[in-house]
Amino acid sequence: MASTMTELFRAYWRTIVGYLARRTGDPVLAEELAQETFARATAAFLGWRGGSPAAWLLAIARNVLIDHQRRGRRLVPIDHAELLPASAHGHDEVEMRDLLSRLPDAGRRLLELVYLDGFSQAEVAAMTGRNPAAVRTAVWRARDALRALLTEADADDRA
């Protein structure tokens, strides 16, 4: 466990920059936002209660990214095609959110973290303290459950 901000910086800089680069599409901007992330983490370090450093830093990075977006900056859109089967493309956003809400909390949250928030499965594993293989399996199962709900919704629409 890292005990100083310097150790956290050295251990997690690449993880934070990688996440931010995927979301912004700009490696220079990603480094600027990562610097802001670590500045905020430094200010909050004394109040940190421990736990997963990766989860704590990624949550701060996500908040920095949200603040950046609120200032009118554009982010790279996340491709949701991988998440959804071809039959989903006929559903609007309201229908998709309804279908997501029908999933068990754990599965829904995993899909949100990976596909809506843009975290990699390795980052989600670090955030949740789970094995990356377990996260991959859980994401696969959640996607499978969503596909089943889509099939059911399509059958209801045809009836």
N, C-alpha and C positions, 0 to 999 in steps of 0.2 A: 504494500500500500504506500503510495506516495505521501510524504509528510510535508513537503514544501511546494510552493507554487512553481519553483524552478523544476522540480522533479515532475510535476504534473505537466508543465509546458513541454519538457523533453519527451515525456511518454505519450502525450496525446495531441501534439501539434499536427502531425500528419493526418490523424483521424478527423480532427475538426476542419482543417483546410480541405480535405477530400469531400466531406459532407457539403461544405459551403460551395465548393467549386462545382459540384454536381447540380446544386440548386441555382446558382447564379450563371453558370456557363462562362465565367470569367475568372481565370486563376489569380489575376492581380486583385480584383475585388474580393475574392475569397480570402486572400491573405489579409486584406484590410479588415474584413469582418472577423476573421480569426483573431486578429490583434485586439479588436473591440471585445470579443468573447473573453479573452484572457484578462483584459483590463477589468471587465465586470467580475470575472471570477476572483481576481486578486482583491477587489473591493469587498467581495462577499466571503472570502476564504475563512475569516474568523468565525462566521456564522454557520459554516458548513458542518453538518452533523455526521459526516462520514458517508458510508455507503459506496456505491460504485462511482469512481471518479469519471469514467466515460459517460455514464448516464447524466451526471451532474453537468459536465461540460457540454455535452450535446444538447441538453435542455437550454442552457444559456445560449449556445450557438443558434438554436432554433428561435429563441426570443430576439436575439440580435437580428436575425434574418427577417423576422416579422416586423420589427421596428424599421428596418431598411425598406421593406416593401411598403409600409405605411407612409414613408416619405415620398412615395411615388415612383420608386425604382421597380423595374420589371424583373421577374425571375424567369428562369427557363421552365416552361410548362413540363409537367411530368406526364409521360405517355401512359395512359391508362389502358391502352389496347392489350397489354400483356396480362392485365388483371382480368379483363372481361372476355368472355367468349363472344363469337360473332353475333349470337342472338341478342346480346346486350345492347348492341348499337341501335336497336329500335326503341330503347327505353330512354326517357328523359332523366334529368338529374334528380328530380323529385322521386321518381320511381326507384332509381338506384339507391338513393338515401333510405327509402323505405325498406328496400330489400336488405341493405346493410344493417339497418336497425333490428332486423329479425334474427341476425346471427348472434350466437352467444358472445358475451362481452369480450372474452379473451380473443376470439377469432376476429371480431370486428376491429378491436384495437390494433391487432397485428397488421391487418390490411390497411388501416389508416396510417400507421407508422411507416409502412413500406411504400404504399402507393400514393397516399395523399401528402404525407410529410416528407417523403423522399429519403428516408433513412435506408441504408443498405441492411440486408439481413444480418451481416456481421455487427453492424452498429446496434441493431435491435437486440442482438444477443448480449452485447456488452452492457446495454442499458438495463436489460432485464435479469442479467446474471445467469442466463441460460446458455447451453451449448449451442453453437451455430447450427449444427445438424438438427437439433430439436426445434429451433426457430424455423428452419427451412421446411421441416415436416409440418409444423403447425400452420405456417403460411399456406402450404399446399392444401392442407385439410380445410382451411378457411375458404380458400378459393374454390375448392370442390363443393363446399356447402353453399357458396354464393351461386355457383353454376346450377346447382340443384334448385335453388329458389328461382333462378331465372327461367329454368325449364318449366317449373310449376306455374310461374306467372304467364309465360307464353301459352301454356295449355289453357289457362283460365281465360286469356284474351281470345283464343280461338273458339271457346265454348259459347 
